[in-house]
């Protein structure tokens, strides 16, 4: 693999016409009828979701915790699911890693080399030095948590930090300072931000501070985030990402796609969970187009 992540993302977004990223958060307690609440049932269900949704998506984002909870068998299932995906689909390991350099180097080996992830989510809390091994691979990518979509995100992320003359930064919310810092991290074109759709004003402010960074945006659909502000402010407005289809934007939808398998036939749709997931993915792909 030699092409950069943003190059491959742009090619996939152009081919599919969408910035949809399908999240894979398989709760064994919420699988459809016919799928056992064990690792085998979870793997079967995930295989169904991926087969149905991948043709309509630019990327997929498995949440590692749902597989790690089953121990080695769960991670083996995730590895098999990853190996079955076509090369052109981008895989983001939602791992939220970030530790001292030596640990981050082993995390890079585990996620990039062993699992075959194209990108990973990381925490900025330990600073650039700690996650450098996850940034220095020019064929891979790291999305740094900036302003997340969960209800309690502001508890720390909105705290005001003092001005920083070295960055020419005023006193501002911590998430804005994270965006400023991340914009100068890594070798270039290997790092972006996680910014939630549930905070549209913050998303716009972050975009103004970091016009060139690629965004991974969770929070539309079940969490209630609106699509229009994301499509307006999510694509990069400067730098290499802005020159690629989709502007480096990915919008994650988890329950809105996989959850369609749980809908009953009485709702007017198909009784086949595969067909319901495919229809949901197609609908979300249409709602999240690549804008010129």
C-alpha angles and dihedrals in degrees: 000000000000107000115095121253094247091052091053092044091051091050092049093046090051093048094050098033091227144092092212117140113191112219119214110206102150111190108196089211091059105046120130122260111286096036115101117229092242136087093277092053091046092052092048091050094047090049089054093049093048095047091050099041108033096078088061099044139079093208145357126224117201114195104226095208092070089057098036089057088072093052120220094347090055094051090045088054090051091049090053092048090050093048091053094056120099117256094244096062115090116230120206115193106216094210103131091215128172128142141136115318099263091051093045089053090058090045088055090051092049098046104032102032106026101033096029096228117169093206141008137205114239140183119240094206096106094045134241095300091061097052097035093112088060092050103042097070103096092200094054137055143218126208110206118212107247114152108356129205101239119109094246096049095110094058090088105359094062096048111122116242126198125264119278116210093192089063095033084238126154124216102291146150115297093243090059091051090050089054091051092050096045090052089069098038128107131009093298132278093031102092138059140156139263107224122172124234088218090074104052096164091052091046091055092048092049091050090053090054096042106031095162102048124104114239130217105198122196125176107069117119115017094021092053102241115153120241100214097066090047093053090045099049104016101079116080113258097199142023130033096319091058090059094057128080109274094018091252091297124144122178114200122218118179115156092027090066108026092036090063087077088069095056116111124241087239089074089077097259132102121301089222112093091208091057092046092052092046091051092049092049091048091050093049091047089056092048091050103048129171103256120212 
